[in-house]
Amino acid sequence: MAEDTSKLNADRASPLTSLAWGFGGISVGIKNNLLGVWLLFYYNQVLGLDAYLVSIALACALVIDAISDPVVGIWSDRVRTRWGRRHPFMYVAIVPFALSYYFILQEPVGFTEEDIFVRLLVLMVIMRLSMTFYEVPRSALGPEFTKDYDQRNTLAGLSSAFGWFGGAVLSHYVMSAYLLEGSFSNAEGYKLLGLWGGIWLFIGTVVASLGTHHTIPSLYRPPIKSLGFRLVARQIRETLSNKNWLILFAAGCVYAIQVGADTGTTTYYNEYLWQWRPEEIAIFAVCQAMAVILASLLAPYLSLGRSKKNVAVTVFLLATLIGPLPYLLRLLDPLTDVNTFFSNGTDYLWWTLLIHSCVTNSLAALGFIYAASMGMEIVEEVQAATGRREEALLGTANTMMQKLIGAGGTLLAGLIVSFSGFDDPNLTREIATTSAITSFSWIHVALGFFLPLISTALIAFYDIKRDDHVRRATKLGYARKVK
């Protein structure tokens, strides 16, 4: 007879530990906001560096980052120190992470195009490596803190909420304070973004590191292991042969192309497709963050009594279908005899895009929360099969390939910008807002629909259920019967 899993309680993290760990996501969100929204546009349209050169610098740094991920992951899984497996890496990363972010957005004076390229590449490598030393161990702490099926949704939701909050507040500050002076091309706004972003990135890493330091004595302490190449290689092969890990791995790789190709698209759309002034849409970032934070906090409750996989597939499908709609309707507008979308500058357009961005970002965030939580369940499945807890390896082996593929996507982003005509030295405002942005948009609409659809279809094959996890956690000693 199957065991009644409703009468089993898994080990859980305290509220303060969960909050401190989740707050660390603010640093990740600030970094993601810089790379996903501002950096390509800033170096291409403000500093005048060709888009393909910007994308080469970003891609090279991402490749180095990808290679460093599993190295740090394997290292932190096996290391034994008086500060545990994870925290020494996190402390080392704090200062270079914050400083590299700051200097990336400080305008280089008197530099040639080659100098700007080399400077960007060096700073990006430093920031990426610092991010690896911080985020790989921090992410690995999540499944260590709690073995509870539902609380893992809470942890992932808190990290997502703080991440969105950090990126959104900075974007709102830069745009609403008129630091961009009516244009996305004003360098002074980016300098202040670098200053405040660096400060809050520093705060986030310190809070996550110090706020979870007290848990070190209770965390898993690995047995002394040989780091011989053959043994480690065999153990890696055993760990990564898990079917469910391979499924999430494949889905993440497909989506990584989309993430890379989408680098900087938001700012190009705002400047040339919708033709907003920064202050007109400054509130967008705040509203999007509020919507995502609300969705992130509700994530544990939306999935209660339900399969994480089923909920994740549903929200990803909705996001895939809804996401490209405004851009597709705008592109169809000049090709039809009727208006398919609202005109630029109208209140209807403003409200429609605000609501659309809040809904799609919330749906995507929910999907990623459940996917991250699903990945935590694989830790115990692998431990039951191999006897090893390798949270960092499972996470970093996945992100390594995603980043390598994402690097290709980032190169693709630069090529799309160049192909669309934005690198043309004779580019006029009229061409930028017509033929250039039209070509740019058609390519991104196609990528933004088909790639997430394939990724979502792969996730449907994941098969760890709630009862499976609870029984496995009980056998491993992480859960107990309710008295």
Secondary structure, DSSP 8 states (H G I E B T S, - for coil): ----GGGEEE----HHHHHHHHHTHHHHHHHHHIIIIIHHHIIIIIS---HHHHHHHHHHHHHHHHHHHHHHHHHHHH---TTTTTHHHHHHHHHHHHHHHHHHTS--SS--HHHHHHHHHHHHHHHHHHHHHHHHHHHHHHHHH---TTHHHHHHHHHHHHHHHHHHHHHHHHHHTTTTTTSTT-HHHHHHHHHHHHHHHHHHHHHHHHHTGGGGGGS---------HHHHHHHHHHHTT-HHHHHHHHHHHHHHHHHHHTTTHHHHIIIIIS---GGGSHHHHHHHHHHHHHHHHHHHHHTTTS-HHHHHHHHHHHHHHHTTHHHHHHHHGGGSSS--S--TT-HHHHHHHHHHHHHHHHHHHHHHHHHHHHHHHHHHHHHHHHS---HHHHHHHHHHHHHHHHHHHHHHHHHHHHHHTTT-TT--HHHIIIIIHHHHHHHHHHHHHHHHHHHHHHHTT----HHHHHHHHHHTTSEEE--
